[in-house]
Amino acid sequence: MYFSADGYYKLPYLPAGKYNLAIEKDGFSLNRVADVPVLVGQISTINVTLKPGSVHEEITVTANAVQIDQVSSSLGYVAGATQIIELPTNRSPYSLMTLSPGVIATGNTGTGPIVNGGRSNTSAILFDGQDLVRILRNTAERCGLSLDGHQVCLELGCGVGRVTVWLAELFHHIVAADISPLRLKLNKRALHHYQRTNVNHYCLESIDAVSSLPDYDVFYSVIVLQHNPPPIIVKLLKLILRKLRVGGIAYFQLPTFMKNYYFQVDEYIRKANGGPSHMEMHCIPQKLVFDIVRDAGCELLEIREDPWTESNAIISNSLLVSKPTGT
């Protein structure tokens, strides 16, 4: 929460929903604003005027049903639990996305929806990190594992902290790694907001930097590996799983099939030298993933198809593996 002497205020990291706002200052009447809607990806601006009066006077107004975002041009849409359950959308996040204004359901072949005229391969679905951590816990429970005994968790691609803040609630210590200094800065800000103090941050300037990270007994990564070319995915998985402590577990997601996908190193380098034109999406064969898991001394406990990619032309898998004692 931020306040300035000029009367400006900011309340960041609020979950979507409706809020009641109360503003007061000595010598002025208390002013309340009820039912302020906060939407996903939007900034709600509420200007409040305080009138001179005693501290016992109170003014209450009700916010407009729709707030205009005066700061950013982003759009947001909140789908409630009833809509998710009852609408004929197969509960797919990309189907729910099409309920928002400005979204065309189908873009180019093998890609996702078009949002406000943007490219169809530049859209993304962001989930509440608490739900993702709940999926991790449920997956472990299905495999007869408890997360309570695991102390240190490595989160690869920790980003701005959507998941980090909830992993920090679950594990004793978090090793948060990312390639972006800006995202790490925002991650720290989110942790400060949630009063999490058990996270250390690491900016990865090379793939081999993974080897110098502290030891861990849990590895977590979702919607990260897929944005790296196959040789990078393979090397990262090998390094991370080999470094995983004996008795530890790893939960990670990556695409294992993309229709008409191929990767050629020379062509990739040539295109990369011209600068990226869109967010990259890559995959590696499922059999190769199994080989990496086995060669690292790990055991596959569960593999499932997941909704973390945007097209029926892509198969994404989430895997839970363990490193048994004696390996």
C-alpha positions, -999 to +999 in steps of 0.1 A: +000+000+000+014+034-010+002+069+001+017+103-008+014+137+009-005+149-022-033+124-016-023+099-042-027+062-032-020+028-047-030-007-036-012-032-057-015-070-060-053-071-052-070-103-064-100-097-087-132-090-069-152-062-052-138-041-024-149-014+000-127+016+003-125+040+033-107+073+032-102+095+063-081+124+075-082+145+106-106+174+103-126+158+074-156+135+072-150+098+067-157+088+031-165+052+021-168+038-014-186+004-015-184-023-041-154-012-061-148-038-089-113-049-095-109-069-127-081-090-140-053-070-157-071-037-151-064-007-129-094+007-111-092+045-104-113+058-076-111+096-070-125+105-035-132+140-023-131+146+015-154+173+029-146+193+061-164+179+091-161+161+124-146+126+127-181+113+135-196+123+101-196+096+074-204+097+037-210+064+018-212+061-019-215+030-042-190+026-070-202+024-105-207-012-118-181-006-145-148+012-138-128+027-167-091+019-166-075+053-170-040+040-167-035+010-190-052-002-222-055-038-210-089-056-208-099-082-182-128-106-177-136-125-145-153-159-149-170-170-117-172-206-105-208-209-117-199-199-152-169-222-153-190-252-142-223-246-161-212-230-194-205-255-223-168-246-225-152-279-214-138-258-185-109-249-208-092-216-200-090-208-237-127-213-241-134-190-211-110-165-227-134-161-257-161-148-234-141-116-230-148-087-255-124-084-284-114-121-285-118-142-317-118-179-309-096-192-336-064-177-350-039-193-374-036-230-377-020-245-346-023-213-326-047-198-301-072-170-300-067-135-314-070-108-287-079-073-298-063-077-332-030-091-319-011-120-333-027-154-325+005-168-311+011-140-286-018-147-262-014-164-229-035-176-200-023-167-165-038-187-136-038-178-099-007-193-084-025-207-055-045-230-078-013-242-094+002-251-061-030-269-052-026-290-083+010-298-072-003-310-038-031-330-052-008-347-077+016-357-049-013-370-028-026-392-057+009-408-058+009-414-021+034-386-013+034-358+013+051-325+006+054-318+043+088-334+046+104-315+018+123-284+028+138-266-002+120-260-035+136-248-068+111-228-089+125-224-124+111-194-142+097-178-111+086-147-130+067-120-111+058-143-082+023-156-089+033-191-078+063-181-057+042-165-029+023-198-025+052-221-028+068-200+000+038-208+021+042-246+015+079-251+017+105-241+043+127-223+017+124-213-020+151-210-046+135-186-071+154-186-105+147-166-136+166-150-165+149-116-161+162-091-135+130-071-139+108-101-132+129-109-102+124-074-089+086-077-093+088-111-076+105-096-046+078-069-045+051-095-045+068-115-017+071-083+004+034-077-001+025-112+012+052-109+039+071-139+026+107-139+038+119-174+030+129-169-007+163-163-023+165-151-058+189-160-086+193-145-120+204-171-145+228-157-170+236-190-186+223-226-186+253-238-166+244-214-138+218-239-128+246-261-115+257-235-090+222-231-074+217-244-038+206-280-034+169-287-034+145-316-028+116-303-049+117-289-084+088-270-098+083-254-133+051-248-153+048-228-185+085-222-187+104-249-205+082-247-236+096-213-244+131-227-249+145-245-280+148-283-276+185-285-269+180-260-240+151-279-226+171-312-227+201-297-210+181-279-183+161-310-174+193-331-172+211-306-150+181-300-127+171-337-123+206-348-116+210-321-090+177-331-073+184-346-038+178-383-032+143-387-019+132-355-037+104-349-063+101-329-094+069-315-110+072-299-144+053-292-176+063-292-212+048-299-246+056-333-261+039-329-294+032-301-318+016-307-352+040-300-381+067-290-356+104-294-365+136-279-352+168-272-371+196-255-352+211-235-381+177-222-392+168-213-356+201-194-351+196-175-384+161-164-374+172-155-339+199-132-352+171-112-369+154-107-336+124-126-321+091-118-338+068-137-313+069-158-282+086-191-289+069-224-284+088-257-285+084-293-276+105-325-272+093-361-278+077-378-248+101-407-251+131-383-248+116-370-216+113-405-202+149-412-211+161-380-194+141-390-162+155-425-162+191-414-169+190-389-140+181-418-116+145-407-113+112-426-114+081-414-133+051-414-109+025-397-130+021-380-164-011-362-175-022-341-204-027-305-193-043-273-206-012-251-204-009-247-242-033-229-265-042-253-293-055-288-300-025-291-323-003-292-292-001-319-265+013-307-232+022-330-203+026-324-166+049-349-149+056-359-113+089-378-108+108-388-078+144-397-071+143-429-049+168-436-022+197-457-033+202-440-067 
